């Protein structure tokens, strides 16, 4: 499958992203994404054996607006 370029505007990114899309967004290797998930560093949801990432949660995480409590739970910074 050919790699697609990520849209410039965040509103055009998929609302639910796969690991390879997050890797392109963060400009890192997909393995790095899986390692960060394993350490509980990235907000994500498991669907069976697959990982999915909510765009809005990732953007909030990048902006430093959330703290992670475990791999799935997010709380806003106070």
C-alpha positions in Angstrom: 0.0 0.0 0.0 1.4 3.4 -1.0 2.0 5.9 1.8 -0.4 8.8 1.8 0.7 12.3 2.8 -0.9 13.6 6.0 -3.2 16.6 5.4 -1.8 20.0 6.3 -4.9 21.0 8.4 -5.5 18.9 11.6 -9.2 19.1 10.9 -8.6 16.9 7.8 -6.8 14.1 9.7 -8.9 11.0 10.4 -10.7 11.2 13.7 -9.4 7.7 14.5 -5.9 6.9 13.4 -3.8 3.8 12.9 -0.3 3.4 14.3 1.3 4.1 10.9 -0.6 7.3 10.5 0.5 8.4 14.0 4.1 7.6 13.1 3.9 9.8 10.0 2.3 12.6 12.1 5.0 12.4 14.7 7.7 11.7 12.0 9.0 8.6 13.6 9.0 4.9 13.0 5.9 2.7 13.6 8.0 0.7 16.0 8.6 3.8 18.1 4.8 4.3 18.4 4.3 0.7 19.6 7.1 1.1 22.1 5.6 4.4 23.4 2.2 2.7 23.8 3.9 -0.1 25.7 5.3 2.4 28.1 2.0 4.1 28.5 3.2 7.4 26.9 0.6 7.7 24.1 -3.2 8.0 24.5 -4.7 5.0 22.6 -7.5 2.4 22.6 -7.1 -1.3 22.0 -9.6 -3.0 19.7 -8.8 -6.6 20.0 -5.2 -6.9 18.9 -5.2 -3.5 17.1 -4.4 -0.1 18.4 -6.4 3.1 17.5 -5.6 6.6 18.3 -8.1 9.4 18.6 -7.0 12.5 16.7 -8.2 14.9 19.4 -6.5 13.0 22.2 -3.2 13.0 20.3 -3.4 16.7 19.6 -4.2 17.4 23.3 -1.3 15.2 24.3 1.1 17.0 21.9 0.0 20.3 23.3 0.6 19.1 26.8 -3.0 19.6 27.8 -3.5 16.1 29.3 -1.8 13.6 31.6 -2.1 9.9 31.1 -3.3 7.6 33.8 -2.6 4.2 32.4 -2.7 3.5 28.6 -6.3 4.4 28.0 -7.3 7.1 30.5 -6.8 10.8 30.0 -7.4 13.6 32.5 -7.2 17.3 31.7 -4.3 19.3 33.3 -5.5 21.4 36.2 
